[in-house]
Amino acid sequence: MYRKFLTAALGVTLFSSCASLGDPFLLAFDVDSSYQSAAMLAEGKDAYRTRLLGEGDVSASASVQRYFEAALRYDPNNSEAARYLVLVEDYRASRFSREMKNAETLHKKPSRSPDEEYAMLVAIRRAVSIYPRDDSATRLLKTTADVRKSYVSARLADAEAITTSIQADSKDSAKERLYIDAFNIVTKALDVEPKDPEGTRVYRSLKSDILSIVQKRLDGVHTLYDKASYDEAKAVLSIVKELNAKIDRAFDSEIEKAEYGLYLSWAKYHEGRKEWSKAQTRISTALSIQKGGEALALQKRIASAADAEERGATLETGLKNLDAYIARGDLIRAQRLLVSLTKTASDASGRKALDQRRKIMIDSLSGIYASALKAYREERFKDAIGLFETVVAVDSSFEDASGYLEKARTKQKLLDQY
């Protein structure tokens, strides 16, 4: 927790417009400089992987570099920070070279199609955003000023022609398609000239028109799940998400709200029918979208009801459920039920019956552990994680299962990042 707070505080210090790194923070916190350096390095590595390698957001290069520069300021001997600083600079240089090569190749062509014009102008913009003071990039930007003006004017005219063709009595699907076509055209104009006032005005106007269409579709989603037509609501929401993807994810927040509401309602539906497994699946989906208080309370309520049903009204019923879990190899669930039943077993015969099941479960761990080790050594870390989790759930002290589980998780996390 302290490490997270330290990293957050360092981030604020780093990106504050007027605060300098180092002294202000050192006055506020008595923390070793090498620890500060490690915190900034960790943040920088995460930003490098997600923003540069993952998202390809070259405009973030300078801010990512500042993390490593800060790490080196706190600890000049931090060799990993120095290495990442070089990696970021290499990334910027590589992207700059690629954009300039594309731009110059297209600029030399005696004639260009609208798509080639767009590719050239955007490549120039990207090159300038990477190295704003590079003479070759800024010169090319100035040279193509008239081309940019002409391109933007032509695209705005195209968009206007589309919007004026929309009839009031047109079908919603036809309106939707035309508005999206116009919106995407205007977006291209703004990619070329981000601060163009007319382009900005038209963009906002079209976004408002499309919002009305999106909102109408989302209202339909609400109507459907209010009628318990959940699969149909999910299908409509899928269409809305596709629409949103075509307009640069402009309505993520509205869609997230609708999707959360859908799965929350769906979970309540299954709760009412005492379909605990289905209810747990739906509420888990809702919580993966948004950590809402109502969903968290419902999750707790469902889990409690499922546990009560699993235990049964009598110990005999609970033992039957326990035997079924053991028979199908679901030892994590079996262990959870075993613990629950142990709390309520009041006589010696009941405790003896539970001890017998516990012994069966523990005796099966050697084979599971061996399979987990095999998967780990073959670098099938996801398989290994599942198997080690089973072993640890039943007996956390079994062999080196806990240690291997953490190692497998770490290795899988590294694989997922690249």
Salt bridges, closest charged atoms under 4 A:
ASP57 OD2 - ARG51 NH2 3.02
GLU80 OE2 - LYS45 NZ 2.94
GLU89 OE1 - ARG92 NH1 3.93
GLU99 OE2 - ARG95 NH2 3.57
GLU99 OE2 - ARG126 NH1 3.82
ASP115 OD1 - LYS188 NZ 3.91
GLU116 OE2 - LYS109 NZ 2.67
GLU117 OE1 - ARG112 NE 2.55
ASP158 OD2 - ARG155 NH2 2.86
ASP172 OD2 - LYS216 NZ 2.67
GLU176 OE1 - ARG217 NH2 3.07
GLU193 OE2 - ARG125 NH2 2.38
GLU193 OE1 - ARG148 NE 3.05
GLU198 OE2 - ARG201 NH2 2.68
ASP252 OD2 - ARG249 NE 3.19
GLU259 OE2 - LYS241 NZ 3.10
GLU271 OE2 - ARG301 NE 2.64
GLU275 OE1 - HIS270 ND1 2.57
GLU275 OE2 - ARG273 NE 3.24
GLU294 OE2 - LYS268 NZ 2.40
ASP307 OD1 - ARG336 NE 3.88
GLU310 OE2 - ARG333 NE 2.97
GLU310 OE2 - ARG336 NH2 3.82
ASP323 OD1 - ARG357 NE 2.85
ASP355 OD1 - ARG358 NH1 2.52
ASP363 OD2 - LYS359 NZ 2.89
GLU378 OE2 - LYS374 NZ 2.73
GLU378 OE1 - ARG380 NH2 2.80
ASP383 OD2 - ARG380 NH1 2.92
GLU389 OE2 - ARG409 NH2 3.00
GLU406 OE2 - ARG409 NH1 3.01
